Amino acid sequence: MNWNLRAASAADVEAVAELRAVVLRPDLTRLGRYDPHRVRQRLRDGFAPAHTWVVEVGGTMAGCVALRPERDAYWLEHFYLDPRVQGRGIGSAVLAGLLERCDRESATVRLQVLQGSQARRLYERHGFTPETEDEVDVFMVRPPGAAL
C-alpha cells in the first residue's frame, strides 16, 4: 500500500483528535473508560505538531504518530491508524523507521498502551517490554538496539 509521512501542523489537531476517538473507542469501551469529549480533549491538550507526523495513504490522512523527546528517552505517543488501513504493514513500517532513528541516537523509547490492546503485540514484535502497568495502562520500554 502506498503511504508516506508528512510533518504535522497545528491545523491537523481536530482530524487527529477524531481519529484518536475512533481508534481508541473499542478498547476504552471495553475498559469502561470511553468518554467522547475526554478522548478528544486529551489529544488536543497534548498535541505537539513539532514532534508529530501524519501518515497519508493515497494522499489522505490515515494516521499519525508522535515522538516526543524527554531528557533520557523518547516517548512514542499518539500512534493511531485508521482501522481501514490497519493490518497492511503500515504501522510496522512507520514504527521501524522511527525506532531506527532512535537507535542511531542510542535513545531509549517509552510508550503507554491500553490493557488488552492489539497494538501491544506490534510493540512487543519491535522489542518493547512491559515496565509497569495498572488496570488501564501498560507502560513499555525499548532500549536502544533492541531486536526488531
URDA-V280787 format. One record per backbone hydrogen bond with DSSP energy under -1.0 kcal/mol. CO is the residue of the C=O (numbers start at 0). NH is the residue of the N-H. If there is no record, write none. Layout:
BEGIN
co,nh
CO,NH
CO,NH
END
This chain:
BEGIN
co,nh
1,57
3,55
5,53
8,11
9,12
11,15
12,16
13,17
14,18
15,19
16,20
17,21
18,22
19,23
20,24
23,27
24,28
25,29
26,30
27,32
28,31
34,38
36,40
37,41
39,43
40,44
41,45
42,46
47,50
48,51
50,66
51,7
52,64
53,5
54,61
54,62
55,3
56,59
59,56
61,81
62,54
63,79
64,52
65,76
67,74
72,69
73,109
74,67
76,65
77,79
79,63
81,84
88,92
89,93
90,94
91,95
92,96
93,97
94,98
95,99
96,100
97,101
98,102
99,103
100,104
101,106
102,105
107,73
108,141
109,75
110,139
112,137
113,116
116,119
117,120
118,122
119,123
120,124
122,127
123,126
128,140
131,138
135,114
136,133
137,112
138,130
138,131
139,110
140,128
141,108
142,145
END
